[in-house]
Amino acid sequence: MVAYPMAVYLGLTRWNLRGASLVLLALLAPVVVRRLWRGGRPKLGDVSTLALIPVLTAALIGLAAALNRAGAVLIVPIAIHGLLLATFAPTLWTARPMIERFARLQHDDLSPAEVAWCRLWTRVWCGFFVVNIALDAALVALDAIWWWTVYNGLVAYILMGLLFAVEWIERKRRFRRPGDGLPDRLLARVLTPRPSDEPRPPPGAVDRRPISEP
């Protein structure tokens, strides 16, 4: 999926679109077969809906190969972000929004403040998906293939990574929920104040701290 935008760009500008679509379809086939083999009926607003992403992508690529039309491959990011939005947004009207469901996989004893935080960030991710859909639709409408490739192959992943990083760091700073992984331990060392960072009394003030006996 990371290489998908560049493969589409090459297929539209240098290679044959139908041939490039068939190559992408062959690469996605094992994932699609695995998703379908596992069965189940994903429902909107449920995490299982995310399993439909490779299936939806393969269907649009197959349509592009059959019709030899660029539109089907260019709207794949729009379809994926639309599916993500349809997965996250309905949970805002439930007792547990999507981010809270992910959070409870690590900590089931969330405080009211953490629950509110999860609801806020579910809204943030919904907004992110809406912005991506709008930008992709504009790039497709303008036939800006190069910028479509740069955005979906690089910029969108950078923005997503920044969003993940900001949320993770701020959550750890705010709620002090250290994990066992190396990133958690490193961040805990950064966030934990050193003895030299402790506030000192201003000049001229009487230091009333107890003096330990020798």
Secondary structure, 3 states (H helix, E strand, C coil): CCCHHHHHHHHHHCCCHHHHHHHHHHHHHHHHHHHHHHCCCCCCCCHHHHHHHHHHHHHHHHHHHHHCCHHHHHCHHHHHHHHHHHHHHHHHHCCCCHHHHHHCCCCCCCCHHHHHHHHHHHHHHHHHHHHHHHHHHHHHHCCCHHHHHHHHHHHHHHHHHHHHHHHHHHHHHHHCCCCCCHHHHHHHHHHCCCHHHCCCCCCCCCCCCCCCCC
